[in-house]
Amino acid sequence: MRKFIIFSTLILGVTVSQYFFDFTRPKYSEVPPMLLPTQTIKLADLGLHSAASGLMWIQTIQNIFAPGTKYYLMLSEYLKMVNDLDSRFSYPYAFGVLVLPDLKFIDEAIEIGERGLREADSDWRIPYYLATTYHIYKHDRTNAIKYFDIAIRTANVPDSVKRIALNYGAVSDIRQQTKQIWISIYETSGDEIVRERARLYILHYEYIELLERASNIYKQKTGDYPDSLDKLVSGRILKEIPKDPFGFEYMIDSRGRVSIKIN
Amino acid sequence: MRRIIVIAKNTFKETIRDRIMYGILIFSLLFLFSVTVIGSLSLGEDLFIIRSFGLAGIYLFGLIITLFLGASLIYKEVEFKTIYIILSKPIKDSEVILGKFFGLLTSIASTVGLMGLIYLSVVWFNGGGVDYGSILAMILQLFEFSIIISILILLSTFSSPIASTIYTIVIVYSGHLLTLMLNYSANLGGFQKYIVLGAYYLFPNLEKFNIRNLVVHNLNITQTEFILAMGYAIIYTSLALCLAHFVFQKKEF
């Protein structure tokens, strides 16, 4: 019993003294996350480069956005350190492409993303975020289409992402321009795989055009757009609904616009 | 052969009872369980962190245990004069060396096996399935440890445990940086180049046993690489043990 009281008192003493230490401690400015030369880390880590890269990744994301600091301005350098240690670690690339443009480092984000595509494990997030960066920050539809297409072809890409990427550039006011980009790729590429890919996209946009034309005819006949595409067949406007070359279903909205079904 | 097994068994029992080893082992198991928490700090890259930290932990803790147990293996017998009792029996010097080596290797393999089981369960519970690549990484790690143990035995025949530990740490570090040395030698000319190349081939090249950076990305080495690495470990271990036997024979008890 006596021992128990002694131990309990000592543990309580430790806890209380720690509490008061934290309480009375003056607020020092935050210490920035470590930014060490990659070669130095590689010399010291006994070949455990992936673990070192993981450690640097955690310390970067835990500290880089510390309130009241501007460490985030160095984010691209921290991400470079993480990926110099393990160039196959894919998420830091994707994270960089996603976050850096918001911090006004658009070109750095693109550079990081393109390196990720060359060196990292296959990860759909890198081309997908690159496509969104090109679309939002660079207003460059050609590159956005290119990277959306890479994202669609990446292993383990979620269906929802595929559908969103396929709908990119498919709204009627920019569809012709998007289709023209694919037609130019089809006509200029010497690579059979790229040509086949372009052919599928051209077909995809042509089917959407066909379905929208048919729904306009339906509206002329009935006064309303069809609430489902099947009505185009039952209304004898089309013999059948064409199958999307990428294997998804088409849908029509209340304004007669056709796209890939999102869910 | 029977005498080697008897010494190996005794060495195994002796090392497995060592309290220092239990301390390190418990700490390593706690670390392996805690990698899940570390993984959760990584913005969704849990499995990568769990696997890279887990394999790094198994390697580093295994290395610490090997250094602690191996550095005093022969030295202790000489210091406490128990070697006289062993050598007064019809046992050859080489059998003592081999028995010590296999005994220590078995206890290190057991600890790595235990850490490996915990690691595999942690990966499995975190949705990583059965991590076959990591099993291969741990097998190669044991081949690396067999070289380290043989070097420790060699060093402990003529130096104190602290000195053996320091020399071995230097050798292990150099062993992982030899590729850099080879790249460096390409820029050198004449005699210097041959000295660097000599060191490159003479020091144990331990980086060939390091497939941890590959398996965390689900990549594997080829069968030929695996067989060559095993062959290298067996030859290097035999060389170090032969040298240890030679030094041991020269010692006057």
Interface residues (C-beta under 8 A of the other chain):
Chain A: L43 L46 G47 L48 H49 S50 A51 S53 G54 L55 W57 I58 I61 Q62 D86 R88 F89 Y91 F95 D121
Chain B: I38 L41 S42 L43 G44 E45 F48 I49 S52 F53 L55 A56 Y59 L60 V172 Y173 H176 L177 L180 L206 E207 N210 R212 N213 V216 H217 N218 L219
